[in-house]
Amino acid sequence: MGRAGIGFLFRVGAFAVGVAVLAGGLTGRADDAKPGTKKAADAGDEALKEDLLKLNRASDEDAQRAKLVAFVKDKERAKKGIALAVKLQKEAKGKDKPFNFTASMILGRAARFVKDYKAAEYFYEHGAEAATKLESGEKMIQAYEGLIDTYWDQKRFDDVIDVCEKFVELKGPDEVDKAKPFVLERLVQAKARQGKTDEAVRITEGLIQLTEGNWYFVQLKGWVYREAEKYEEAIEAYTDALDKIDAAKGLKGDLRDKMKDQVRYILSGLHVDNKDIDKAATQLQTLIKRDPENPTYKNDLGFIWADHDLKLDESEKLIREALDLDKKRQEKAKADGKLDEVKENAAYLDSLGWVLFKQKKYKDALPYLKKAAADEDEGAHLEIWDHVGDVYMALGQKTEATDAWQKGLTMENVSKRDVDRRKKVVAKLKAAGVEPKVKEPEPKDPPKKKTDPKKKID
């Protein structure tokens, strides 16, 4: 899949939920009960309950993050623990709830991670109610942000907008008022995802005016235009944001450089979208000069050159360097106790396989692409499986090629480019005389479920 991707706008004060499973797990407890017996099951539930209650004692953000990472390492146990936590919380009467605000936030994040969205919604709503009663601005922001992100994950954009509007209407501490422009950012993004580009731009222009041309909301306008595939307008907005970062008062040197690099990286992707590979390469080359140890920049430059049949030898060198740099980073993280396992990045493996394919080294390319596709977390991408199919077909293995393409069609789209890629994969299958098994597209915005995070939670 080449490019690592940029995600949505880098946001102020967000507690990252995309968990990289780094270290540790819920410890459990040794028990002499025989496996498979009711006694063993009861003992297991008690041990799990004991671990769940420890979540209440995560005192600061670092401790909460550590608890979260440990909790979700074993996904099946995490799912069981989340179901048990919901049951315990609902069964508790009055004010004697077993899980406090801190535990609710950890459980909400964990539920999002294992895609138990109903449980995530429950704990975030509980947290929003508790935070509102406490009149804690920081906690209100945390709970509402989690609820917004839970709906976003499900593409429930009407509900995202509904919760954002409720937050903007809140009367609360100063922190809440200061956070409102950034909640409006999420509202703008939801409207953009619904195709309401003009309305999204109008709100964004209001935020730009309100903040006297702040770069942050100028680049939000760029995000909206990119979503609408108006690449020239998006490039103009992000370029303007880059200039405004330079002129911004109050941004310290390191932070200013970091923000500029993030915008440059977005611009590199936009130039690819706009089919201007030279300008995309220029941005990435600037980034590599500024940070030669960054594997993402080298991988992306190598991939876009290879994907357009340019500088194939140099592309291969860059991608191999990216894999090596990434391995060294992981080895250091493991040595520091922050990572359990060192494994090759699926996106970079795909890039290497693709550049070898472009060099017509089909036998050399196949192992890298198969390894990328075999990654349960990162290999579930249409682009990777499309590449696998192309290599198999080049090797004359038609059955394996069509199987790979069919597998790719079962994957969700991760970018707008996947929409076009899906059509091309369908065409390849038909050309091979195979009827495509096309995954039905999701509705753009599922039926709206009314929700009010201020309602009383069981």
C-alpha positions as CSV (number, residue, x, y, z in Angstrom):
1,M,0.0,0.0,0.0
2,G,3.0,2.2,-0.1
3,R,2.2,5.4,1.7
4,A,1.6,5.1,5.4
5,G,-1.3,7.5,5.2
6,I,-2.0,10.8,6.9
7,G,-5.2,10.2,8.9
8,F,-7.4,13.2,9.7
9,L,-6.1,16.5,11.0
10,F,-3.5,16.4,13.7
11,R,-5.5,17.7,16.7
12,V,-4.7,19.6,19.8
13,G,-4.8,17.7,23.1
14,A,-6.1,14.4,21.8
15,F,-5.2,11.3,23.8
16,A,-4.3,8.9,21.0
17,V,-6.6,5.9,20.8
18,G,-5.0,4.1,17.8
19,V,-3.2,1.8,20.2
20,A,0.1,0.3,19.2
21,V,0.3,-2.8,21.3
22,L,3.5,-2.2,23.1
23,A,4.0,-4.2,26.2
24,G,2.4,-6.1,29.1
25,G,-1.0,-7.6,29.4
26,L,-3.6,-8.1,32.1
27,T,-1.7,-10.4,34.4
28,G,-4.6,-12.7,35.4
29,R,-4.1,-14.9,38.5
30,A,-2.9,-18.4,39.0
31,D,-5.6,-20.8,40.1
32,D,-5.7,-24.4,40.9
33,A,-9.2,-24.9,39.4
34,K,-9.2,-27.5,36.5
35,P,-9.7,-25.9,33.1
36,G,-13.2,-26.2,31.7
37,T,-15.0,-26.5,35.1
38,K,-17.5,-24.0,36.5
39,K,-15.1,-23.4,39.3
40,A,-12.4,-22.5,36.8
41,A,-14.8,-20.2,34.9
42,D,-15.8,-18.5,38.2
43,A,-12.2,-18.1,39.2
44,G,-11.4,-16.6,35.8
45,D,-14.2,-14.1,36.1
46,E,-13.1,-13.1,39.6
47,A,-9.5,-12.6,38.4
48,L,-10.8,-10.6,35.4
49,K,-13.0,-8.5,37.7
50,E,-10.1,-7.8,40.0
51,D,-8.0,-6.6,37.1
52,L,-10.9,-4.4,35.8
53,L,-11.3,-2.7,39.2
54,K,-7.6,-1.8,39.1
55,L,-8.4,0.5,36.2
56,N,-10.0,2.9,38.7
57,R,-6.5,3.6,40.1
58,A,-4.8,4.9,37.0
59,S,-3.9,8.3,38.3
60,D,-2.4,10.2,35.3
61,E,-2.4,10.0,31.5
62,D,0.8,7.9,31.4
63,A,-0.7,5.4,33.8
64,Q,-4.0,5.3,31.9
65,R,-2.2,4.7,28.6
66,A,-0.2,1.9,30.2
67,K,-3.4,0.3,31.6
68,L,-5.1,0.6,28.2
69,V,-2.1,-1.0,26.3
70,A,-2.0,-3.8,28.7
71,F,-5.7,-4.4,28.6
72,V,-6.1,-4.7,24.9
73,K,-3.0,-6.9,24.2
74,D,-5.1,-10.0,24.6
75,K,-8.1,-9.0,22.4
76,E,-10.3,-11.9,23.4
77,R,-9.8,-11.4,27.1
78,A,-10.3,-7.7,26.5
79,K,-13.7,-8.4,24.8
80,K,-14.7,-10.6,27.7
81,G,-13.6,-8.0,30.2
82,I,-15.5,-5.2,28.5
83,A,-18.7,-7.3,28.5
84,L,-18.2,-8.1,32.2
85,A,-17.6,-4.4,33.0
86,V,-20.8,-3.4,31.3
87,K,-22.7,-6.0,33.2
88,L,-21.2,-5.0,36.5
89,Q,-21.8,-1.3,35.9
90,K,-25.5,-1.8,34.9
91,E,-26.2,-4.1,37.8
92,A,-24.9,-1.6,40.4
93,K,-27.6,0.5,42.0
94,G,-27.5,4.1,42.9
95,K,-24.2,5.9,43.2
96,D,-22.2,2.8,44.0
97,K,-20.9,2.1,40.5
98,P,-17.8,-0.1,40.3
99,F,-16.1,2.0,37.7
100,N,-15.2,5.6,38.1
101,F,-14.6,8.2,35.4
102,T,-11.0,7.1,34.8
103,A,-11.9,3.4,34.4
104,S,-14.8,4.3,32.1
105,M,-12.5,6.2,29.8
106,I,-10.1,3.3,29.6
107,L,-12.9,0.9,29.0
108,G,-14.4,3.1,26.3
109,R,-11.1,3.3,24.5
110,A,-10.5,-0.4,24.8
111,A,-14.0,-1.1,23.5
112,R,-13.3,1.1,20.5
113,F,-10.1,-0.8,19.9
114,V,-11.9,-4.2,19.8
115,K,-14.8,-2.7,17.9
116,D,-17.4,-3.2,20.6
117,Y,-18.9,0.2,19.7
118,K,-22.1,-0.3,21.8
119,A,-19.9,-0.8,25.0
120,A,-17.7,2.2,24.0
121,E,-20.8,4.4,23.6
122,Y,-22.1,3.2,27.0
123,F,-18.9,4.1,28.9
124,Y,-18.4,7.4,27.1
125,E,-21.9,8.4,27.9
126,H,-21.5,7.4,31.5
127,G,-18.2,9.4,31.6
128,A,-19.9,12.5,30.0
129,E,-22.7,12.4,32.6
130,A,-20.2,12.0,35.5
131,A,-17.9,14.8,34.1
132,T,-20.9,17.2,33.7
133,K,-22.0,16.6,37.3
134,L,-18.4,17.2,38.5
135,E,-18.2,20.4,36.3
136,S,-14.8,19.2,35.2
137,G,-13.9,20.8,31.8
138,E,-11.0,18.4,31.2
139,K,-13.1,15.3,31.8
140,M,-16.1,16.6,29.8
141,I,-13.8,17.2,26.8
142,Q,-12.3,13.7,27.2
143,A,-15.7,11.9,27.4
144,Y,-17.3,13.9,24.5
145,E,-14.3,13.4,22.3
146,G,-14.4,9.7,22.9
147,L,-18.1,9.6,22.1
148,I,-17.5,11.6,18.9
149,D,-14.7,9.3,17.8
150,T,-16.8,6.2,18.5
151,Y,-19.5,7.5,16.1
152,W,-16.8,8.5,13.6
153,D,-15.4,5.0,13.6
154,Q,-18.9,3.7,12.6
155,K,-19.3,6.4,10.0
156,R,-22.4,7.6,11.9
157,F,-21.8,11.2,10.8
158,D,-25.2,12.5,11.8
159,D,-24.5,11.4,15.4
160,V,-21.0,13.0,15.2
161,I,-22.7,16.3,14.3
162,D,-25.4,15.8,16.9
163,V,-22.9,15.3,19.7
164,C,-20.6,18.2,18.4
165,E,-23.6,20.5,18.5
166,K,-24.5,19.5,22.0
167,F,-20.9,20.1,23.2
168,V,-20.9,23.6,21.6
169,E,-24.1,24.4,23.5
170,L,-22.6,23.3,26.9
171,K,-22.2,25.9,29.6
172,G,-19.2,24.9,31.5
173,P,-15.7,25.7,32.6
174,D,-13.2,27.7,30.5
175,E,-11.6,24.6,29.2
176,V,-14.9,23.7,27.5
177,D,-15.2,27.0,25.8
178,K,-11.6,26.8,24.6
179,A,-12.2,23.3,23.1
180,K,-15.3,24.3,21.2
181,P,-13.5,25.4,18.0
182,F,-11.8,22.0,17.8
183,V,-15.1,20.2,18.3
184,L,-16.4,22.4,15.5
185,E,-13.5,21.0,13.5
186,R,-14.9,17.5,13.9
187,L,-18.3,18.7,12.9
188,V,-16.9,20.3,9.8
189,Q,-15.1,17.0,8.9
190,A,-18.4,15.0,9.4
191,K,-20.2,17.3,7.1
192,A,-17.4,17.0,4.6
193,R,-17.7,13.2,4.8
194,Q,-21.4,13.6,4.0
195,G,-20.5,15.5,0.9
196,K,-21.8,18.8,2.3
197,T,-18.7,20.7,1.1
198,D,-20.1,24.2,0.8
199,E,-21.5,24.0,4.3
200,A,-18.3,22.6,5.7
201,V,-16.3,25.4,4.0
202,R,-18.7,28.1,5.2
203,I,-18.2,26.9,8.9
204,T,-14.5,26.7,8.4
205,E,-14.3,30.2,7.0
206,G,-16.1,31.4,10.1
207,L,-13.5,29.6,12.3
208,I,-10.7,31.3,10.3
209,Q,-12.3,34.7,10.8
210,L,-13.0,34.0,14.5
211,T,-9.3,33.1,15.0
212,E,-7.9,35.9,12.9
213,G,-6.7,33.6,10.1
214,N,-5.1,31.0,12.4
215,W,-3.2,28.4,10.3
216,Y,-4.9,25.5,12.0
217,F,-8.3,26.3,10.5
218,V,-6.8,27.3,7.2
219,Q,-5.4,23.7,6.8
220,L,-8.9,22.4,8.0
221,K,-10.2,24.1,4.8
222,G,-7.6,22.2,2.9
223,W,-8.8,18.9,4.5
224,V,-12.4,19.7,3.4
225,Y,-11.3,20.4,-0.2
226,R,-9.3,17.3,-0.3
227,E,-12.3,15.3,0.9
228,A,-14.2,16.8,-2.0
229,E,-11.4,15.9,-4.4
230,K,-10.8,19.6,-5.2
231,Y,-7.0,19.1,-5.1
232,E,-6.0,22.5,-6.5
233,E,-8.0,24.3,-3.8
234,A,-6.7,21.9,-1.1
235,I,-3.1,22.5,-2.2
236,E,-3.6,26.3,-2.1
237,A,-5.1,26.1,1.4
238,Y,-2.3,23.9,2.8
239,T,0.4,26.1,1.2
240,D,-1.3,29.1,2.8
241,A,-1.2,27.3,6.1
242,L,2.5,26.6,5.7
243,D,3.1,30.3,5.3
244,K,0.9,31.1,8.3
245,I,2.8,28.7,10.5
246,D,6.0,30.6,9.7
247,A,4.3,33.8,10.7
248,A,2.5,32.5,13.8
249,K,3.4,34.0,17.1
250,G,3.8,31.8,20.1
251,L,4.9,28.7,18.2
252,K,8.3,27.6,19.6
253,G,11.0,26.5,17.1
254,D,10.6,22.7,17.5
255,L,6.8,22.8,17.5
256,R,6.8,25.2,14.5
257,D,9.1,22.8,12.6
258,K,6.9,19.8,13.5
259,M,3.7,21.5,12.3
260,K,5.4,22.5,9.0
261,D,6.7,19.0,8.4
262,Q,3.2,17.6,9.0
263,V,1.7,20.1,6.4
264,R,4.5,19.3,3.9
265,Y,3.7,15.6,4.3
266,I,0.0,16.2,3.6
267,L,1.0,18.3,0.6
268,S,3.1,15.4,-0.8
269,G,0.0,13.2,-0.8
270,L,-2.1,16.0,-2.3
271,H,0.4,16.4,-5.2
272,V,0.1,12.6,-5.8
273,D,-3.7,12.9,-5.8
274,N,-3.3,15.8,-8.3
275,K,-0.9,13.6,-10.4
276,D,2.0,15.9,-10.0
277,I,4.7,13.4,-8.9
278,D,7.6,15.9,-9.2
279,K,6.1,18.2,-6.7
280,A,5.2,15.3,-4.4
281,A,8.8,14.1,-4.6
282,T,10.1,17.6,-3.9
283,Q,8.1,17.8,-0.6
284,L,9.3,14.4,0.5
285,Q,12.9,15.1,-0.5
286,T,12.7,18.3,1.7
287,L,11.4,16.1,4.6
288,I,14.1,13.6,4.2
289,K,16.8,16.3,4.3
290,R,15.2,17.6,7.5
291,D,14.8,14.1,9.1
292,P,17.0,11.5,7.3
293,E,16.2,8.9,10.0
294,N,12.5,9.0,9.3
295,P,11.5,5.7,7.5
296,T,8.1,6.9,6.4
297,Y,9.4,9.7,4.2
298,K,11.9,7.3,2.5
299,N,9.3,4.6,2.0
300,D,6.8,7.1,0.5
301,L,9.3,8.6,-1.9
302,G,10.4,5.2,-3.0
303,F,6.9,4.0,-3.5
304,I,5.5,6.9,-5.5
305,W,8.5,6.8,-7.8
306,A,8.1,3.1,-8.3
307,D,4.4,3.3,-8.7
308,H,5.0,5.7,-11.6
309,D,7.9,3.8,-13.1
310,L,10.5,6.4,-12.1
311,K,14.0,5.9,-10.6
312,L,13.4,2.3,-9.8
313,D,16.9,1.5,-8.5
314,E,16.9,4.6,-6.2
315,S,13.3,3.7,-5.1
316,E,14.4,0.2,-4.1
317,K,17.4,1.7,-2.1
318,L,15.1,4.1,-0.3
319,I,12.5,1.5,0.6
320,R,15.2,-0.9,1.9
321,E,16.6,2.0,4.0
322,A,13.1,2.6,5.4
323,L,12.7,-1.1,6.4
324,D,16.1,-1.0,8.1
325,L,15.4,2.3,10.0
326,D,12.0,1.0,11.1
327,K,13.6,-2.2,12.4
328,K,16.2,-0.2,14.4
329,R,13.4,1.9,15.9
330,Q,11.5,-1.1,16.9
331,E,14.6,-2.8,18.4
332,K,15.2,0.3,20.5
333,A,11.6,0.3,21.7
334,K,11.9,-3.4,22.6
335,A,15.1,-2.7,24.5
336,D,13.4,0.1,26.4
337,G,10.5,-2.3,27.3
338,K,8.0,-0.5,25.1
339,L,7.5,-3.2,22.5
340,D,7.1,-7.0,22.8
341,E,7.9,-8.0,19.2
342,V,9.9,-6.6,16.3
343,K,8.2,-7.1,13.0
344,E,8.6,-5.7,9.5
345,N,6.1,-2.9,8.5
346,A,3.5,-4.3,6.1
347,A,3.3,-1.1,4.2
348,Y,7.1,-1.0,3.6
349,L,7.1,-4.7,2.6
350,D,4.4,-3.9,0.1
351,S,6.5,-1.1,-1.3
352,L,9.5,-3.3,-1.6
353,G,7.5,-6.0,-3.3
354,W,6.0,-3.4,-5.7
355,V,9.3,-1.9,-6.8
356,L,10.7,-5.4,-7.4
357,F,7.6,-6.1,-9.5
358,K,8.2,-2.9,-11.5
359,Q,11.7,-4.1,-12.1
360,K,10.2,-7.4,-13.4
361,K,11.8,-9.4,-10.6
362,Y,8.5,-11.2,-10.0
363,K,9.9,-14.2,-8.0
364,D,11.8,-11.8,-5.7
365,A,8.8,-9.6,-5.3
366,L,6.3,-12.3,-4.2
367,P,7.7,-13.2,-0.7
368,Y,7.6,-9.6,0.4
369,L,4.0,-9.1,-0.8
370,K,2.8,-12.3,0.7
371,K,4.4,-11.4,4.0
372,A,2.8,-7.9,3.9
373,A,-0.6,-9.5,3.1
374,A,-0.2,-12.0,5.9
375,D,-0.1,-9.3,8.6
376,E,-3.4,-9.6,10.3
377,D,-3.5,-6.0,11.4
378,E,-1.8,-4.1,8.6
379,G,-2.2,-6.5,5.7
380,A,-6.0,-6.2,5.3
381,H,-5.8,-3.7,2.4
382,L,-7.1,-3.9,-1.1
383,E,-4.0,-2.4,-2.5
384,I,-1.7,-5.0,-1.0
385,W,-3.8,-7.9,-2.3
386,D,-4.1,-6.2,-5.7
387,H,-0.3,-6.2,-5.9
388,V,-0.1,-9.9,-4.8
389,G,-2.6,-10.7,-7.6
390,D,-0.5,-8.8,-10.2
391,V,2.7,-10.7,-9.3
392,Y,0.9,-14.0,-9.4
393,M,-0.5,-13.2,-12.8
394,A,3.0,-12.1,-14.1
395,L,4.3,-15.5,-12.9
396,G,1.6,-17.2,-14.9
397,Q,-0.3,-18.4,-11.8
398,K,-3.8,-17.3,-12.8
399,T,-5.7,-19.2,-10.1
400,E,-3.6,-17.7,-7.3
401,A,-3.9,-14.2,-8.9
402,T,-7.7,-14.3,-9.1
403,D,-7.9,-15.7,-5.6
404,A,-5.8,-12.7,-4.4
405,W,-7.9,-10.2,-6.2
406,Q,-11.1,-11.8,-4.8
407,K,-9.6,-11.6,-1.3
408,G,-8.8,-7.9,-1.9
409,L,-12.4,-7.2,-2.7
410,T,-13.4,-8.3,0.8
411,M,-11.4,-5.5,2.3
412,E,-12.8,-2.1,3.3
413,N,-11.7,1.0,1.4
414,V,-9.0,2.9,3.4
415,S,-8.8,5.9,1.0
416,K,-10.7,7.4,-1.8
417,R,-8.1,5.9,-4.2
418,D,-9.4,2.5,-3.2
419,V,-12.7,3.3,-4.9
420,D,-10.9,3.4,-8.3
421,R,-8.7,0.5,-7.4
422,R,-11.7,-1.6,-6.7
423,K,-13.1,-1.0,-10.1
424,K,-9.7,-1.9,-11.7
425,V,-9.6,-5.2,-9.7
426,V,-13.1,-6.0,-10.8
427,A,-12.0,-5.4,-14.4
428,K,-8.9,-7.6,-14.0
429,L,-11.1,-10.5,-12.7
430,K,-13.5,-10.2,-15.6
431,A,-10.6,-10.1,-18.0
432,A,-9.4,-13.3,-16.5
433,G,-12.9,-14.9,-17.0
434,V,-13.8,-14.9,-13.3
435,E,-17.0,-13.4,-11.8
436,P,-16.0,-10.9,-9.1
437,K,-17.4,-11.3,-5.7
438,V,-17.9,-7.6,-4.9
439,K,-18.3,-6.5,-1.4
440,E,-21.4,-4.4,-1.0
441,P,-20.6,-0.8,-0.2
442,E,-21.6,0.6,3.2
443,P,-24.3,3.2,3.3
444,K,-22.7,6.7,3.5
445,D,-24.4,7.5,6.7
446,P,-26.3,4.8,8.6
447,P,-29.7,5.6,10.0
448,K,-29.4,8.1,12.8
449,K,-29.9,6.9,16.3
450,K,-30.8,9.8,18.6
451,T,-28.4,10.1,21.5
452,D,-27.9,12.5,24.4
453,P,-24.7,12.0,26.4
454,K,-26.3,14.1,29.2
455,K,-29.1,11.5,29.7
456,K,-29.1,9.3,32.8
457,I,-27.1,6.2,32.2
458,D,-28.1,2.9,33.8
